[in-house]
Every structure is written in C-alpha cells, then in structure tokens.
Amino acid sequence: RRNTSRCALLRILLPTTHRLLRSFFWSEGSIVQPAFPTWRKHKRVQYASHKFLTLAQMSNPQPILRLRKVKKHKNKFKRHHSERYDRVKEAWRKPRGIDSRVRRRFRGVRVMPKIGYRGDKRTRDMLPCGFWSFPVENVRDVDLLLMHNRKYAAEIGGSVSAKKRKEIEQRAAELNIKVLNKGARVKAEEAE
C-alpha cells in the first residue's frame, strides 16, 4: 500500500517539477537553454541525455529527437537489362513482358520496388543530421521556423540572390536556426 501511494505521489510531482524547470530555463532572463548534444540508444529510438548549453554554444542547434533511419533497400532499383544494353537506361521501369522473370518474381533475379520497402513514417524524408528540410525564399519564411528550430532546418532556394542570402543567414543566426546550404552563393561571389 505504501508503494502505491509513493507511485501516485511521483505521478503528481514529476510532471509539475518538469514544467517548473522548463519554464525557468525558457524564461526571458535565463542564460542557459536545454540542449541534447549526446544520444543514448533505447530500442529503435535514441533519447537524449539532458545537458545545458551556454548562449555562446547555442549557435549550433541540435535536433530535439534523433531517430535511427532504417533503409530496407540500400541500392537503387535498376531497370531490367540496363546492364546488358546501352539503349536501356538505369531508371526504373516495370517489366511488362509475358515471359519476364523479373515480373514473375523468380528466385535469383533482381527485385522490383514495392510498398514494403518504404521508410518508417517517423523518419521519412529525414536528413542524416536529424533535421527535416524546409525551403526558404525570404526572411519571412525563416520566421516561420521560430518555434520549430529543433525539428526543421532552413534550405535557401537556388534562385535567391547573394544579398538576400546574407539577410536570411543573419536572421537564422538570430533565431538559432540551422541553415543547410549556408554561404553557398556568397562564397562564390567573394572568390570572383
């Protein structure tokens, strides 16, 4: 009976304490921000160990939850007979011949793409760094990532000028947002 009451007390106290700590560390006057630079494996999900960064170390945002991406089929699906004939390109096309071994799924022949090879919904389109890409064309688009800087990383569009790129990168640094193609066109213009 004593254990049950302890468990009930812990259930009440722990979330409240967590909320208080979170509000303290995220308050305006705080000098530290919680971050998760190291990861611990637990089953298929990797949970972060709680560490705190100073403001000087916050320029490199870390993803809030790091999931291990499982690739069920690592090689590309190549078209049947693409290695045999130059006129048949490698881009996948479904074989439709009446006698095709690949279409009939014989043993020992190449496999065809199917829905079972699709990635996990939680890690689909996730980049190796743990972020999801978010296309950005101007400074207003960067402001959209204000509350989502631990999940999405900004990717500046190819048609954006060097002047706008500098403004976007500056705003992203203020909001602590990761930019995937940082300084791409700026470096090329400085070299010229």
C-alpha positions in Angstrom: 0.0 0.0 0.0 2.9 2.3 0.8 4.4 1.7 -2.7 1.2 2.6 -4.4 0.9 5.9 -2.6 4.6 6.7 -3.5 3.9 6.0 -7.1 0.8 8.2 -7.1 2.8 11.0 -5.4 5.6 10.7 -8.0 3.0 10.8 -10.8 1.7 14.1 -9.5 5.1 15.7 -8.5 7.3 14.8 -11.5 5.3 16.5 -14.3 4.9 19.6 -12.1 8.6 19.8 -11.4 9.4 19.3 -15.0 7.0 22.1 -16.0 8.6 24.4 -13.4 12.1 23.7 -14.6 11.1 24.1 -18.2 9.5 27.5 -17.6 12.6 28.6 -15.6 15.1 27.6 -18.3 13.0 29.1 -21.1 12.3 32.4 -19.3 13.5 35.6 -20.9 16.2 36.3 -18.4 17.8 32.9 -18.4 21.3 32.4 -19.5 21.1 28.8 -20.4 19.0 26.8 -22.8 18.4 23.0 -22.6 20.0 21.1 -25.4 20.6 17.4 -26.3 24.1 17.0 -27.8 24.7 13.4 -26.8 22.4 10.4 -27.5 21.6 7.2 -25.8 20.2 4.2 -27.6 17.0 2.7 -26.4 15.3 0.2 -28.7 14.9 1.9 -32.1 14.5 5.4 -30.7 17.5 7.3 -29.3 16.7 9.6 -26.4 18.9 12.5 -25.5 20.7 12.9 -22.2 19.8 16.3 -20.6 22.7 18.8 -20.7 22.6 22.5 -20.7 24.4 24.9 -23.1 25.5 28.5 -22.6 24.5 31.2 -25.0 27.9 31.0 -26.8 27.3 27.3 -27.6 23.8 27.8 -28.9 24.9 28.7 -32.4 24.8 25.0 -33.4 21.2 23.8 -32.9 20.7 20.1 -32.3 17.7 18.0 -33.3 15.2 17.5 -30.5 14.7 13.8 -31.1 17.2 11.7 -33.0 15.6 8.6 -34.7 17.7 6.0 -36.4 16.8 5.8 -40.1 16.4 2.2 -41.3 17.0 1.6 -45.0 15.3 -1.6 -46.1 16.8 -1.5 -49.6 20.0 0.4 -49.9 20.8 0.1 -53.6 18.9 1.8 -56.3 16.2 -0.2 -58.2 17.7 -0.5 -61.7 15.8 -1.4 -64.8 16.0 -5.0 -66.0 18.6 -5.4 -68.8 20.0 -2.0 -68.2 23.5 -3.6 -67.7 23.0 -5.6 -70.9 22.0 -2.9 -73.4 23.2 0.7 -73.7 19.9 1.8 -75.1 18.1 0.7 -71.9 18.8 3.3 -69.2 19.1 2.5 -65.5 15.9 4.5 -64.4 13.4 2.0 -63.1 10.6 0.8 -65.4 8.3 -2.0 -64.6 8.8 -5.1 -66.8 5.7 -6.0 -68.7 6.8 -8.9 -70.8 4.7 -12.1 -70.8 7.8 -14.2 -70.1 9.7 -11.7 -67.9 11.5 -13.4 -65.0 11.6 -10.2 -63.0 7.9 -9.5 -63.4 7.1 -13.1 -62.3 9.5 -12.7 -59.3 11.7 -15.7 -59.9 14.4 -16.5 -57.4 17.8 -15.1 -58.1 16.7 -12.2 -60.3 16.5 -8.5 -59.3 13.7 -7.4 -57.0 11.0 -4.9 -58.0 10.1 -1.9 -55.9 7.1 -2.4 -53.6 5.3 -0.6 -50.8 7.0 -2.7 -48.2 10.4 -1.1 -48.9 9.0 2.3 -47.9 10.7 4.0 -44.9 9.3 4.5 -41.5 6.8 7.3 -41.3 8.6 9.0 -38.4 12.0 9.1 -40.3 10.7 9.6 -43.9 12.5 12.4 -45.6 14.7 13.0 -42.6 18.3 14.2 -43.4 21.3 12.4 -41.9 21.8 15.3 -39.5 18.4 14.6 -37.9 16.6 17.6 -39.3 13.9 17.9 -42.0 14.5 20.3 -44.8 12.3 23.5 -45.0 12.6 25.5 -48.2 13.2 29.2 -47.6 13.0 32.0 -50.2 12.9 35.2 -48.0 13.3 36.4 -44.4 9.6 35.9 -43.6 9.9 32.2 -44.3 12.7 32.0 -41.7 10.4 33.5 -39.1 8.1 30.5 -39.6 10.7 28.3 -38.0 11.0 30.3 -34.8 9.3 27.6 -32.7 10.4 24.6 -34.8 14.2 25.2 -35.0 14.9 21.8 -33.3 13.0 19.8 -36.0 13.4 21.7 -39.3 16.5 23.2 -40.9 16.2 26.0 -43.5 17.3 25.4 -47.0 17.8 28.5 -49.1 16.4 28.3 -52.7 18.7 28.2 -55.6 17.3 31.3 -57.2 17.8 33.5 -54.2 20.4 36.3 -54.7 23.6 36.7 -52.6 22.2 39.9 -51.0 19.0 38.1 -49.8 21.0 35.1 -48.7 23.1 37.2 -46.3 19.9 38.7 -44.8 18.4 35.2 -44.5 21.5 33.8 -42.8 21.7 36.7 -40.4 18.1 36.3 -39.4 18.6 32.5 -39.0 21.5 33.1 -36.7 19.4 35.4 -34.5 16.7 32.8 -34.2 19.2 29.9 -33.8 18.0 28.1 -36.9 20.3 25.7 -38.8 20.9 26.6 -42.5 21.8 23.6 -44.6 23.4 25.5 -47.6 25.0 28.3 -45.6 27.2 30.7 -47.6 26.7 28.9 -50.9 26.5 31.8 -53.4 28.2 34.2 -51.1 31.5 32.3 -51.2 31.4 32.1 -55.0 30.9 35.8 -55.3 33.7 36.6 -52.9 36.1 34.4 -54.9 35.3 36.4 -58.1 
